[in-house]
Amino acid sequence: MTSEKIREISDYIDKEACREFDAKETYQQLYSKPVVVGSWGAHGFSSIKDKALVFQVNGLLHKGTVIITLGWEDLYSIHLFDKEGEQVGESTTGIYCDMLTDVVDELVETERY
């Protein structure tokens, strides 16, 4: 991904993220189901400006970047970007912490039926 695309994603996070949050806590919530997260080939977890948890995946349905942000109402949003740094589809919003891993799994690895 080019430095221009990284800057665009950083600007996107500034626009979409409502508030700061503890990315380590969100990471731990994801890893409540370690086998599921492992199935995504997830790696490169990092916090950007304390406003987003960002990581790479190599799932069946999505290969690229996953960005998780938190809204004022304490609900998560998931944003997907391809390997070239282009947003894929619409963001998924209104996600409670206990649903986070399952929703990411539906977007990255398994299809909804």
QUIWO-V809623 format. One record per residue. N is the residue number from 1. NEAR is the number of other C-alpha atoms within 10 Angstrom. D_FIRST is the distance of its C-alpha to the first C-alpha in whole Angstrom. Layout:
n->[N N]
near->[NEAR NEAR]
d_first->[D_FIRST D_FIRST]
This chain:
n->[1 2 3 4 5 6 7 8 9 10 11 12 13 14 15 16 17 18 19 20 21 22 23 24 25 26 27 28 29 30 31 32 33 34 35 36 37 38 39 40 41 42 43 44 45 46 47 48 49 50 51 52 53 54 55 56 57 58 59 60 61 62 63 64 65 66 67 68 69 70 71 72 73 74 75 76 77 78 79 80 81 82 83 84 85 86 87 88 89 90 91 92 93 94 95 96 97 98 99 100 101 102 103 104 105 106 107 108 109 110 111 112 113]
near->[10 9 8 10 13 13 12 14 17 15 11 13 19 15 9 17 20 16 15 15 19 13 22 14 11 19 17 11 16 20 14 13 12 12 9 17 21 14 15 21 15 18 14 9 16 16 17 16 14 15 22 28 23 21 16 22 25 17 19 15 14 22 19 20 23 23 22 25 26 27 18 10 10 15 14 20 20 22 22 26 18 16 14 12 18 15 17 13 9 9 13 15 15 15 19 15 14 11 13 20 21 17 17 22 21 14 19 23 22 16 10 8 4]
d_first->[0 4 7 8 6 7 10 11 11 13 15 15 16 19 20 20 22 25 26 25 26 26 23 25 27 25 23 27 28 25 27 30 29 27 28 26 23 23 23 20 18 17 16 14 16 16 18 16 19 22 21 18 18 14 14 12 14 15 18 21 20 16 13 10 11 14 15 19 21 25 27 30 32 31 29 25 23 20 17 14 11 10 7 5 6 10 13 15 19 21 20 23 25 29 28 31 30 32 30 26 26 27 26 22 24 25 21 20 22 26 27 29 33]
